[in-house]
């Protein structure tokens, strides 16, 4: 869970895995499931060869078709029970203490954010900052992965605020620097 990278193509996944990513989340938005699965096969194989956890974003069926290790569901996504029934690692999103507490009984980990403003998600909630992250980390026993505006310059701050790891989209190709910052903060 230390370094969770969200990718939509194989080359970024390769760079991230080589740089020390511990989780690769396959995230293709507004793409038919058949394409998510077809395009995800090589990334799934890469992760399996390197012992990196492979998670599919938002789509339990695609996760099952790809033989993924897990699925990450957003706050409005349905299917947590189905994911659990199939033994998938389950990540759930939260942006507040109340949401984190509501997710706690089902989630294996909670993705919390956005910590800072981010251009990667047009419909993102307002940033919660490090104090909001700290409050959520203190309110749950679930592992927390911080997301939103994170890069090598600020990743350690998230770890010091209580997160077990960080998730990145834009900074995925900078995995080695991120991993070094995270490891130094632990």
N, C-alpha and C positions, 0 to 999 in steps of 0.2 A: 504493500500500500504506500510505500514511501513516495514513489514517483509514478503518477497515473497520467498517461498521455492520451489525449483524444485525437484520433487521426481519421482521415478519409481517403488515404492512399498509402500504398505499400512503401514507397521510398521514405516517407517521413517515419513510418513504423520502423523500418530498418535502422535509420539513424538514431531513433529514440532507444531502441533495444540495445544497440551498440554503445550508447551513452549511459546505460544503466537504468532505463525505465523498468519498473517492476510490474506495471499493469498497462496494457494497451486496450483502449476503449475504441471500438470501431463505430464511428459516428458519421453516418451519411444522412443528411436531412433531405426530405422531400424526394426520396428515391424509392422506386418500387422494391418491394422485398426481394424479388428475384435478383435484382441488381445488387442489393446489399449482400446477399448470400454469394452470388457469383464473384463479385469483386472482393469479398472478404476472405475467400478460401486461402489465398496466398498469405495474407496477414495472419490468419489462424495458424497456418503451417509454420510460419516464422516464429510465432510465439511458442508453439509446442516444441520446436527444436531448441529453443533457448530457455525453456522453463519459465516463461513470462506469462502471467495470468492474462487471459483474453476475455474481454467483456464486450457485449454488444449494447449499443445505446438504444433504449426505448422499445425494442422489438423482441419479445420473448420467442416468438416463432422463428425469427431469423437466428437467434442465439441457439435454439435447439437444432436447427438445420445445420449450423456451422459447428456444432459440437463445442460451443463456447463454454468457458468456465463459469461465466456469469452474465448478468444483465444489469444495466443501470436504468432505473425508471425515474422520470421526472415527477414533480409534485402532482400532476394531474393524470399521469399514466396509470392505467389499470393493469392488473395481472400479477401483483406480488404473490398472491397465493399460488398461482400456476407456476411461477418461477420456483417457489419453495417446494412444491410438489415434485418438480423435476430435479431437485437438488442443485439448482443454480445458485452461485454466489449472488447475493442480492444487494445492490446499492440503491439507496433512495436519496432524493434531493431534499434539502431543507434550507430555509432562509431565516428561520426564527427559532427561538427556544421551543415554542409550542409545536412547530412542525417537526423538530428533531425528536421531541418527546413522543409525538404521535407515530413517528416512523420507527422508534426504538425497538418495539417488540418484533417487527418483521425484518428489519435491515441487518445485514452483516456489517455494513459500513454506511455512513451518512456523508453524502457530498454536500458541503456547506458553502454558500456564497450567494451572490458574488462578494468577495472580500473587497475588491476595488472595482471601479468601473471597467467594463470590458467591451471592446467592439466585436467580440466573437459571437455574442448572442444578442440579437437585436431586441428581443423581448425580455431581457434580464431585469430583475428587480433592482431597486436602488442598492448600492453597495452597503454592506453591513460593517465594514472596517474590522480592524483587529479586535476591538472591544466586543463587537457582536460575535465574532468567531470565538473569543475567549468565553463569553457567556454560554454559548452553545456547547462548547467542549466541557465546561464545568457542569452542565445540566444533563449530560448523557454519559453512559458507560460505553456506548458504541464507539468504535474507531471513527474519527472524523477526518475527512479529506477535504482540504480547503480548495476552492476554485474561484477564479475570477480576477483577471488582471495580474496574475502571478508570473514572475520571471525569476531569473537567477539572483537579481538584486534584492528581492523581497521574500523569497521562499522561506528563508530561515526564520523570519518574523512570524510566519504562520505556524511553524513547528514550535517556536517558543510560546505561542499563544495557546498551545495544547493540541494542535492537529497532529495526527500520526503521519500525514503525508500531504502532498499537494497534487492538484490536477491542473494540467495546462493544455491549451490548444495552440495558440500562437507560438509559444516557446518550446514546443515539442522537439524541434530540431536542435535545441540547445540543451539536450538532456544531460550531457556530461557536466556542464556547469551547474545545472539545477541539482543534480545528484550530489555534487560536491558541497553545495550550500546546505542541502538538507542534512547530509551526513555530519557536517561540521556543527550543526545546531543540535544534533541528538546527543 
